[in-house]
Amino acid sequence: MNGLGIGDAVLLGIVEGITEFLPVSSTAHLKITESALGLSTDDAGVVAFTAVIQVGAIAAVLVYFARDIARIVTAWTRGVLHSRHREDRDYRFGWWVIAATLPIVAVGLAAKPLIEGPLAGLWVVVASLLAGSAFMWWSERHARLDRDEQAVTLGDAVAVGSSQVLALLLPGFSRSGATISTGLLRGLDRVAATRLSFFLSIPALTGAALSELKDAVGAGADAGPLLVGTLVSFGVAYGVIAWLLRFVAHHGFGRFIAYRIVLALVLAGLLASGHLAA
């Protein structure tokens, strides 16, 4: 961890910002980048650093969806305090987000030693990239796309939120790929599934970052690289969010699936040849 400098932080921040919300797996790209930089992918400090710079990506979501978030939080607070406001859809949606986050919190706490140990290897990333690609392809084939954001239900939110566990346990599966694909399988259109994925990313990523912050400090992470990586990931992620919402309105995920498969094959080749350490 002592070898991680400002230049490394900038590069990791760019990778995090680009890949966090695209269905290509930020974990896979960060682990590959860390290995290329000579960093140990299962080092506690490195794991903590990459979790903390996700704060930049989270901040990008908060800023981009600030009006929606303020409306939902206001409605939820009003409903908690006054029963006459509990029929408000935004009040109910606030509870749905909480319910949808519980599965990943429970699994994250219970499986943390596995996530940071045996499941952190690059061969696991290869398998997860392929498994996630198959799941995305399946969802594309069976997507009805006949329900918009106003049709989202508690069941949709819980199903989409629970799918985040796939990415938690299988680095390379992709949190956004899992959640958006699950939304498509529930019949949501691409924009509704993507927006729901963004809203559910906020508590999941925030929790991960906060839980790792003490580990990053304890592992000797310098404040400078942490701050730089976080700022860079914010700027890049904000642009990616705006682009992705425009993209999904008119396109499927075929290009991302093809890219993931190629990435998995290249990564497997590099691992088999010894150019990257597993």
C-alpha positions as CSV (number, residue, x, y, z in Angstrom):
1,M,0.0,0.0,0.0
2,N,2.9,2.4,0.6
3,G,3.7,2.3,-3.1
4,L,0.4,4.0,-4.2
5,G,1.1,7.5,-5.2
6,I,-0.8,10.4,-6.8
7,G,-0.4,9.1,-10.3
8,D,-1.7,5.7,-9.3
9,A,-4.7,7.4,-7.6
10,V,-5.5,9.5,-10.7
11,L,-5.5,6.3,-12.9
12,L,-7.6,4.3,-10.4
13,G,-10.0,7.3,-10.1
14,I,-10.5,7.4,-13.9
15,V,-11.0,3.7,-14.0
16,E,-13.5,3.8,-11.1
17,G,-15.4,6.8,-12.6
18,I,-15.7,5.2,-16.1
19,T,-16.7,1.7,-15.0
20,E,-18.7,2.1,-11.8
21,F,-22.0,2.6,-13.6
22,L,-21.3,1.0,-16.9
23,P,-22.3,-2.7,-17.0
24,V,-18.6,-3.8,-17.4
25,S,-17.6,-4.3,-13.8
26,S,-15.6,-1.6,-12.0
27,T,-14.2,-4.3,-9.7
28,A,-12.7,-6.2,-12.6
29,H,-11.2,-3.1,-14.1
30,L,-9.8,-1.9,-10.8
31,K,-8.2,-5.3,-10.0
32,I,-6.7,-5.5,-13.5
33,T,-5.3,-1.9,-13.1
34,E,-4.0,-2.6,-9.6
35,S,-2.2,-5.7,-10.9
36,A,-0.7,-3.8,-13.8
37,L,0.5,-1.2,-11.3
38,G,2.2,-3.9,-9.2
39,L,-0.3,-3.6,-6.3
40,S,-1.6,-6.7,-4.5
41,T,-5.4,-7.0,-5.3
42,D,-6.1,-8.7,-2.0
43,D,-4.1,-6.3,0.2
44,A,-6.4,-4.8,2.8
45,G,-5.1,-1.3,2.1
46,V,-5.7,-1.6,-1.6
47,V,-9.1,-3.0,-1.2
48,A,-10.0,-0.2,1.2
49,F,-8.5,2.5,-1.1
50,T,-10.7,1.4,-4.1
51,A,-13.8,1.2,-1.9
52,V,-13.2,4.7,-0.6
53,I,-12.7,6.4,-4.0
54,Q,-16.2,5.1,-4.8
55,V,-17.3,8.1,-2.7
56,G,-16.6,10.2,-5.8
57,A,-18.9,8.0,-7.9
58,I,-21.6,8.2,-5.2
59,A,-21.2,12.0,-5.0
60,A,-21.8,12.1,-8.8
61,V,-25.1,10.2,-8.4
62,L,-26.1,12.5,-5.6
63,V,-25.4,15.7,-7.6
64,Y,-26.9,14.4,-10.8
65,F,-30.1,13.2,-9.2
66,A,-30.2,15.9,-6.5
67,R,-33.7,17.1,-7.2
68,D,-35.2,13.5,-7.3
69,I,-33.3,12.6,-4.1
70,A,-34.5,15.8,-2.3
71,R,-38.1,15.1,-3.3
72,I,-37.9,11.4,-2.1
73,V,-36.2,12.3,1.2
74,T,-38.6,15.1,1.8
75,A,-41.6,12.9,1.1
76,W,-40.2,10.0,3.2
77,T,-39.5,12.3,6.2
78,R,-43.0,13.9,5.9
79,G,-44.6,10.5,5.8
80,V,-42.7,9.2,8.8
81,L,-43.8,12.3,10.8
82,H,-47.4,12.5,9.5
83,S,-49.6,9.6,8.6
84,R,-51.7,11.6,6.2
85,H,-48.7,11.8,3.8
86,R,-48.1,8.0,3.6
87,E,-49.9,7.5,0.4
88,D,-47.3,9.6,-1.4
89,R,-45.4,7.3,-3.9
90,D,-42.1,9.0,-3.0
91,Y,-42.7,8.1,0.6
92,R,-43.2,4.5,-0.3
93,F,-40.2,4.5,-2.6
94,G,-38.0,5.7,0.2
95,W,-38.9,2.6,2.2
96,W,-38.4,0.4,-0.9
97,V,-34.8,1.6,-1.2
98,I,-34.2,0.7,2.4
99,A,-35.8,-2.7,2.0
100,A,-33.9,-3.3,-1.2
101,T,-30.5,-2.5,0.5
102,L,-30.9,-5.0,3.4
103,P,-29.8,-8.1,1.4
104,I,-26.5,-6.7,0.3
105,V,-25.8,-5.3,3.8
106,A,-26.5,-8.8,5.4
107,V,-24.4,-10.7,2.8
108,G,-21.6,-8.0,2.9
109,L,-21.2,-8.4,6.6
110,A,-21.4,-12.2,6.7
111,A,-19.2,-12.8,3.7
112,K,-16.6,-10.1,4.2
113,P,-13.6,-12.5,4.8
114,L,-14.5,-14.4,1.6
115,I,-15.0,-11.2,-0.4
116,E,-11.6,-9.8,0.6
117,G,-9.9,-13.2,0.4
118,P,-10.6,-16.2,-1.9
119,L,-13.1,-14.3,-4.0
120,A,-10.7,-11.4,-4.7
121,G,-8.5,-13.3,-7.2
122,L,-8.3,-12.5,-10.9
123,W,-9.4,-16.0,-12.0
124,V,-12.6,-15.3,-10.1
125,V,-12.9,-12.1,-12.0
126,V,-12.6,-14.0,-15.3
127,A,-15.4,-16.4,-14.4
128,S,-17.5,-13.6,-13.1
129,L,-17.1,-11.5,-16.3
130,L,-18.4,-14.5,-18.3
131,A,-21.2,-15.3,-15.9
132,G,-22.3,-11.7,-15.8
133,S,-22.2,-11.5,-19.6
134,A,-24.5,-14.6,-19.9
135,F,-26.9,-13.0,-17.4
136,M,-27.0,-9.8,-19.3
137,W,-27.5,-11.6,-22.6
138,W,-30.4,-13.6,-21.1
139,S,-32.1,-10.5,-19.8
140,E,-31.7,-8.8,-23.2
141,R,-33.4,-11.8,-24.9
142,H,-36.3,-11.9,-22.4
143,A,-36.8,-8.2,-21.7
144,R,-40.4,-6.9,-22.3
145,L,-39.6,-3.2,-21.8
146,D,-43.3,-2.5,-21.2
147,R,-43.2,-0.8,-17.7
148,D,-41.9,2.7,-17.1
149,E,-40.6,4.2,-13.9
150,Q,-44.0,5.0,-12.5
151,A,-44.8,1.3,-12.7
152,V,-41.9,0.2,-10.4
153,T,-43.1,-1.8,-7.4
154,L,-41.7,-2.9,-4.0
155,G,-41.1,-6.3,-5.6
156,D,-39.1,-4.7,-8.4
157,A,-37.0,-2.7,-6.0
158,V,-36.2,-5.7,-3.7
159,A,-35.4,-8.0,-6.7
160,V,-33.1,-5.4,-8.2
161,G,-31.5,-4.6,-4.9
162,S,-30.9,-8.2,-4.0
163,S,-29.2,-8.7,-7.4
164,Q,-26.4,-6.5,-6.1
165,V,-25.2,-9.5,-4.1
166,L,-24.1,-11.2,-7.3
167,A,-21.6,-8.4,-7.9
168,L,-20.5,-8.4,-4.3
169,L,-19.7,-12.1,-4.3
170,L,-18.5,-12.3,-7.9
171,P,-16.1,-9.5,-8.7
172,G,-16.5,-9.0,-12.4
173,F,-20.2,-9.7,-12.5
174,S,-20.9,-5.9,-12.4
175,R,-23.3,-4.3,-9.9
176,S,-24.9,-2.1,-12.6
177,G,-25.1,-5.0,-15.0
178,A,-26.8,-7.2,-12.4
179,T,-29.3,-4.6,-11.3
180,I,-30.2,-3.2,-14.8
181,S,-30.5,-6.8,-16.2
182,T,-32.8,-7.8,-13.2
183,G,-34.9,-4.7,-13.9
184,L,-35.2,-5.7,-17.5
185,L,-36.3,-9.3,-16.5
186,R,-39.0,-7.7,-14.3
187,G,-40.4,-6.0,-17.4
188,L,-39.0,-2.5,-16.8
189,D,-37.9,-0.4,-19.8
190,R,-34.2,0.4,-20.1
191,V,-34.4,3.9,-18.6
192,A,-36.5,2.8,-15.6
193,A,-34.2,-0.1,-14.9
194,T,-31.1,2.2,-15.2
195,R,-32.5,4.9,-13.0
196,L,-33.6,2.4,-10.3
197,S,-30.1,0.9,-10.5
198,F,-28.6,4.4,-9.8
199,F,-30.9,5.1,-6.8
200,L,-30.1,1.7,-5.2
201,S,-26.4,2.3,-5.8
202,I,-26.3,5.1,-3.3
203,P,-26.8,3.3,0.0
204,A,-24.9,0.2,-1.2
205,L,-21.8,2.1,-2.3
206,T,-21.9,4.5,0.6
207,G,-22.0,1.7,3.1
208,A,-19.1,0.0,1.4
209,A,-17.0,3.1,1.4
210,L,-17.7,4.0,5.0
211,S,-17.0,0.5,6.2
212,E,-13.6,0.5,4.5
213,L,-12.6,4.0,5.5
214,K,-11.1,3.0,8.8
215,D,-9.2,0.1,7.1
216,A,-7.8,2.6,4.5
217,V,-6.5,4.8,7.3
218,G,-5.3,1.9,9.3
219,A,-3.4,0.4,6.4
220,G,-1.4,3.6,5.9
221,A,-3.3,5.1,3.0
222,D,-2.2,8.7,2.5
223,A,-4.9,11.4,2.5
224,G,-3.5,12.9,-0.7
225,P,-4.0,9.9,-3.0
226,L,-7.4,9.2,-1.4
227,L,-8.6,12.7,-2.0
228,V,-7.3,12.9,-5.6
229,G,-8.7,9.5,-6.5
230,T,-12.1,10.5,-5.1
231,L,-12.2,13.8,-6.9
232,V,-11.2,12.2,-10.2
233,S,-13.8,9.5,-9.9
234,F,-16.5,12.1,-9.2
235,G,-15.8,14.1,-12.3
236,V,-15.5,11.1,-14.6
237,A,-18.5,9.3,-13.1
238,Y,-20.8,12.4,-13.5
239,G,-20.1,12.5,-17.3
240,V,-20.7,8.7,-17.5
241,I,-24.1,8.9,-15.8
242,A,-25.3,11.6,-18.2
243,W,-24.0,9.6,-21.2
244,L,-25.4,6.3,-20.0
245,L,-29.0,7.6,-19.5
246,R,-29.0,8.9,-23.1
247,F,-27.5,5.7,-24.4
248,V,-29.9,3.3,-22.8
249,A,-32.9,5.2,-24.2
250,H,-32.1,3.9,-27.7
251,H,-29.6,1.0,-27.4
252,G,-29.3,-2.4,-25.8
253,F,-26.3,-3.8,-24.0
254,G,-24.9,-6.0,-26.8
255,R,-21.7,-3.9,-27.2
256,F,-21.0,-4.2,-23.4
257,I,-21.6,-7.9,-23.5
258,A,-19.1,-8.4,-26.3
259,Y,-16.6,-6.2,-24.6
260,R,-16.9,-8.1,-21.4
261,I,-16.3,-11.4,-23.1
262,V,-13.2,-10.1,-24.9
263,L,-11.9,-8.7,-21.7
264,A,-12.4,-12.0,-19.9
265,L,-10.5,-13.9,-22.6
266,V,-7.6,-11.3,-22.7
267,L,-7.4,-11.4,-18.9
268,A,-7.4,-15.3,-18.9
269,G,-4.6,-15.2,-21.5
270,L,-2.5,-12.8,-19.4
271,L,-3.0,-14.9,-16.3
272,A,-2.2,-18.2,-18.0
273,S,0.9,-16.7,-19.6
274,G,2.2,-15.3,-16.3
275,H,2.0,-11.7,-17.4
276,L,-0.4,-11.0,-14.6
277,A,-0.4,-12.5,-11.1
278,A,-3.6,-14.2,-10.0
